[in-house]
């Protein structure tokens, strides 16, 4: 917790008992940096904005605003939680993804910017861009397997309203989060509680997924934000990080076909995942798509 005394040792305003927003932001940033946050300033801004009911950019217009004890108490509580490692997205209840705010909870993974690479690749596969940069409307059948918060399925349906999108997840609580996001963002997605494609049938123009790929050994060394707070069922991919890909493939057998599959991967295991799908679909063209760091982030399986 940020002690009240600390808030009164920085500036004359603070010493007089009237800490300002900028004082609290500075102290919160120092506190979170000392407690392991690699994005302490951003975290402080997001948490202060949440506690005060403001947009993050509004903070910059109110740096000199004095804060009363009720506001300080609200900020201290959120900063204390972050200091213990809880992800900011779980504290605020939201995370931005592809320009939209998604509700998140400890029942789902926090959406990552790198997953936007999968969305971009899917949009390009489904519909070309018009001259104004927008995607041309199209009709296609798409499945998102292991949807979690629904960020991939909902984004595709929102960007291309003509799509028929179905999203699956084995976790009923995760599906409740996804359904809430679809309702709030006014997007039509069908949700099915099942493992991967087990309860799906027929042909899909595109199947997308962000399967778990953290190995059992790697879990010990990942950031505590992830290790201690995010759902392990959505993180762990077994000893080699490939179990979920095997399970996904098995779930397609006999009752589901697809023209294309796009799957997020750990760049370090691009070759193994690519080989797995090349064996499963011998006639397919298997390529990789890089993320902004240049690492292979998506396996693209084009099936003739």
N, C-alpha and C positions, 0 to 999 in steps of 0.2 A: 504494500500500500504506500502511496505517496503521503508522508506525514504532513499534517497541517503546518508544522514548524518549518518544514522545507519550503513550503509555499510562501513563507514570510521572511526569507533570508536572501532574496535576490535583488530586489529593487526597492526604492523608497515607497512605491505604491504597495508593494507586497508587505513591506515592513509595517505599514500603517494599517494592515488588516484588510486591504481591498485588492487582492490579487486580480490581475487582468488576464484575459484569454491568452495573450502572447506569453505571459509569465508561466502559465500552466502548461502551455504547449512545450515550452523549453524544458521545464522540469520533467514533464512526462517523457519527452524524447530522451533525455539523459537517463532516466530511470529504466526505460525499456531497452536502451542500448546496453546498459549495465546488466540487464537480465536476459541477454541473448538474442534480442530482435535484430535482424539484419536490415530491417526497414523501419527503424524506430520513429523517424519523423513522420512518414506516411501513416504508420499505425496510430501515432498520437493524434494526427489530424482526423483520421477516420473515427476514432473513438470519441474525441471531443465533439465532433460534429454530431455523432449519434446521441451522446448524452444531452446535448443542447438542442436537439431537434433541428439542426441546420444542415444544409448542403455543405460539402467539403469546401467548395470555393467561397461560400459565404463567410467562412472563418477569416479570410483575408481582409474582409471589409469591416471586421469587428475585433481586430487585434487589441484595441484599447478598452474593450468592454470589461467593466468590473464583473466579477463572478461572486454570487452569494454562496452561502454555505450549502444550500440545497444543490446547487449546480456543481460545486466542488465535490460533494459527496458522490454524486452520480458519476462524475469523471473518474474519481479515485477508484470506484468499484470496477469500472470497465478496464482501467489501466492495470489494476491489481490482477484481474483475470488474465490479461495479456501477458503480464509479467510471469505468470505461472506456465505460459506456453500455449494457452488456448488460442486457436486461430482467430484472427480478427473477424473473418467471415461468420464464424459461429457466434461470436459475441454480438455482432451487429445484425445477424440473421440474413444477410444478403451478400451477393458477390456479383460483380459485373462480368458478363461474358458476351462477346460479340455485340456490344452496344446495348445490351439489355440487363436489367437487374433481376437476378434469380434469387429466390428464397433458398436458403440452405440450412441444414441442421446436422447434428452429429450422425444422423442416419445416412448421410450421403457424402461423397467426396466433395471437396471444394473445387469448383471448376478452375482449370489452369489455362493461362494464355496459350500454352503450346497446343492445347486441344483445338484451338481455333484453326490450326493448320489442317486438321481433319475436316472441319466444317468447310473451309475454303476449297479443299480438294473435292468434297462432295458436291458443293454448289457448281463447281466447274464441270464435274462429270454429268450433272443433271441438266444444266441449262447454261447456254452461252450468255455473255454480257451484251447488253444493248449499248448504243453509242453514248448514252449518259452514264454508263457504268453500272446500271442496275441489271439484275438478272432477268432474262426473258422468262415469262411464265411458262410452266410446263406441267404436264401430268405424268406421274410416275408413282410406282409403289415402292416405299422405302421402309426398312426396318432398322431400328436402333436397339442393339442387344446389350443388356446391362445398362439401362439408361440412367440410373442414379437420380440426380436432380432433374433430369430431362433436358439439360442444356443443349445437347446436340440435336435431339429430335425436335424440340420446340424451335430452335433457331432455324433449322431447315424448313420446317412448316411455315414459320413466320416470313422467311425470305422468299419462299416459293409457295404461295397459297394454294396452288393447284395440286400439290402433292397429296398422296394418301400415305400417311405416316403412322406406323405402329411401333410402340416402344415396349420392351420387356424388362422385367427385373424380378429376381427371386425374392427380394426384400419388400414386404408389404409396406413398412414405414417409408422406405425410399420412394415407392410408387405414390404414396400420399403426398410427399413433397413435390414430385413431378406433376401430379394432377393439379396441385395448387398453383404451381407455376404456369401450367397451361391455361387454367381458368383466369388467373390474374393478367396474363399477357394476351388473353383472348385468341388462343391458337387451338386449332382442332387436331388433336393427336389421340390415337387409341392406345390405351395402356393395358398390358396383359401381365399377370403375375405368373411367371414361370422362369425356369433356368434357360438362359440363352434363347434358342429358337424352338424349344421343346413343344410349345403349344401353337406354333405357327404352321401354316400350310400354304402351298402354292408357290408361285414365282414372284420374286422381287427384282425390280430393276437395279436396286442398290441396297446393300446391307452395310451398315456402319457399326463400329463398336470401339470402345476404349476399355479393353479388358484389364484386369489386374496383372501387373508384371513385376512387382517387387519380389525379389527372392527372399526365402526365409532367412538366409544369412544377412542380407542387406538391411532387413528391418531394424536391426540393432543400431545401425549407424545413420539412419535417416534422421532428419530434423525432428526434434521432440514434438513440434506442432503436428507433424504427420503421425509419428509413432504412437503418441500418447492420446490422440484425440480423434483421428479419422478412422472410419470403420475398416478393420483389418480384412474383412471379407471382400472389400472393394479394392484392396491394395495387394494382397499376397497372391503370387502366381506360382508358388511351390518352390522346390529346391533350385530349379533352373529358370524360373520365371516364365515358363511356357504352359503350365497346366491349363490356364483359362483358354488358351488358343486351341489346345486339343479338345477341350470340352465344347467349345463353340463349334468346331468342325463336326464333332460327333452329333451335335444337336441338329445339324442340317441334313443328316443322312435320311434319304428315302422320301421325306415329306416337304422339303424346301429346296428350291433352286434359286440361283441369282445370276444376274449378268455381270455384276461387279461387287467386290468387297473392298472396303476401306477400313483399316484397323490401325489404331494408335499403337505404337511400340516404344520400347526403350531403345534409343539409338544404338546402344552397345550390343543389342541382340537382333539387329535388323537381318543379318544373314540367316540366323537360325529360324526366325519367323517366316522369312521369305521362302526358305527351303521347305518348311513344313507345308505351306500352301501350294508351292509348286508341285509337291508330291501328291497332294490331295486333288489338285486340278491340273493334270499333266498338259492339257492344251492351253492353259491360261498364260497370259503375259503378266509377270510379276515384277513390279518396279517399286521404288521408294520415293517418297516426297520429303524434302527437308523442311525443318522449322526455321525460325529466324536465326538460330545459332549455326545453321548449316548441317546439323545432325539429322540423320534419317529419323523422321517422326511418324511416318505413315507408310504402311505396306498397302500397295494398290494392286488388287488382283482382278484383271480384266478377263472374263470368261467368254469364249466365243460361243 
